[in-house]
Amino acid sequence: MKRQDMAEEVLNLRDLAKNEVPEELKASTYFDFKTHPFKHQDLFDQTNSVCQAIRKIGEYTKSWLEKTIKQGRADQRNVKIITPDNIGPYVHVRGSFEAVVCENAVFEPRSVVGRKDGKAGLIFLESGVQLIGCDLYVDKDHIFVGAGTTIEAGAGVKGPTIIGKNCEIRQGAYLRGDCILGDGCTIRGEMKNTVLMDKANFPHPSYLGDSICGYMAHFGNQATTANLGIYEGLRDNDKRHNLKIRVGGKVYDTGSPKMGVCMGDYCQVGCNCATDPGTFLRPYTIAYTLTRITKGFYGPNEVLKNKPMEHGVVERVPLRTL
């Protein structure tokens, strides 16, 4: 009779104190806030790990927007208030919204979807913003756009979303909500429930979800993240299993079935790379083009190379006669 192995203990990450969380899951392992201060560092100070920070992006974003827009309306002078009543005839409007447009900002969206409950979804544009021909959705929560940012025609932005200063939101970008962008970011892909710190770039078509990317992190063309295990996609939402991560011989339950990638400062992911759910890249980790990065921990200061011809990964077979 074989002895059955005892079930492995699984620790609930969300229940642990900060000093009980392994270094591999701490924000300080990936982001140097002293060298590169981040306006939204509070998100990480309020949570015990990068995994829990991802779970709290939406809650933090909504709170920050409510407080900041209220304060901004009180502090700003020479602002224009635009509502469905005075936006003009060339913008498609559904529901109630209010846009606070600061000095030298341009607010000319293609459409605005507001709220239907009698309240107004809020849009706040700091000075110098250029917002032209895009689609805005504030039916669920607010949108904040920092000074000097450009949102091009054809982009779509859903609240709650925070966009920093001097960002470039390119045509085709789709921010699906629960998004936080630092200053100087360039975006063209599809994002949701994600943080990009200052000067991080996601400038080409692809997908980034349930993720955090550090200072000057960069995605090449068509590089993408998987944020849900392939077999979990076969289950109903309420029956999905939380993602589990093994660190130092222990297993941690992240508290959610979904997680994309945690990229530290200066990480670079090359064109057409794909990351598995639960991928962690410490600072200065570089992935060559066409690399599949499996779940786990990489770096710091490491290069991940896809070299199938050298290592025999590619199968070569004769072409059959047609």
Stockholm file with secondary structure:
# STOCKHOLM 1.0

chainA/1-322         MKRQDMAEEVLNLRDLAKNEVPEELKASTYFDFKTHPFKHQDLFDQTNSVCQAIRKIGEYTKSWLEKTIKQGRADQRNVKIITPDNIGPYVHVRGSFEAVVCENAVFEPRSVVGRKDGKAGLIFLESGVQLIGCDLYVDKDHIFVGAGTTIEAGAGVKGPTIIGKNCEIRQGAYLRGDCILGDGCTIRGEMKNTVLMDKANFPHPSYLGDSICGYMAHFGNQATTANLGIYEGLRDNDKRHNLKIRVGGKVYDTGSPKMGVCMGDYCQVGCNCATDPGTFLRPYTIAYTLTRITKGFYGPNEVLKNKPMEHGVVERVPLRTL
#=GR chainA/1-322 SS CCCCCCCCCEEEGGGSCGGGSCGGGSGGGTCCTTTSCCTTTHHHHTSSSHHHHHHTHHHHHHHHHHHHHHHHHHHCCSCEEECTTTSCTTSEEESBEEEEECTTCEEECSEEECBSSSSCEEEEECTTCEEESCEEECSSSCEEECTTCEECTTCEEESSEEECTTCEECTTCEECSSEEECTTCEECSEEEEEEECTTCEECSSCEEEEEEECTTCEECTTCEECCSCTTGGGSCGGGCCCCEEEETTEEEECSSSCCCEEECTTCEECTTCEECTTEEECTTEEECTTCEECSEEECSSEEECCCHHHHTCSCCCCCCCC
#=GC SS_cons         CCCCCCCCCEEEGGGSCGGGSCGGGSGGGTCCTTTSCCTTTHHHHTSSSHHHHHHTHHHHHHHHHHHHHHHHHHHCCSCEEECTTTSCTTSEEESBEEEEECTTCEEECSEEECBSSSSCEEEEECTTCEEESCEEECSSSCEEECTTCEECTTCEEESSEEECTTCEECTTCEECSSEEECTTCEECSEEEEEEECTTCEECSSCEEEEEEECTTCEECTTCEECCSCTTGGGSCGGGCCCCEEEETTEEEECSSSCCCEEECTTCEECTTCEECTTEEECTTEEECTTCEECSEEECSSEEECCCHHHHTCSCCCCCCCC
//
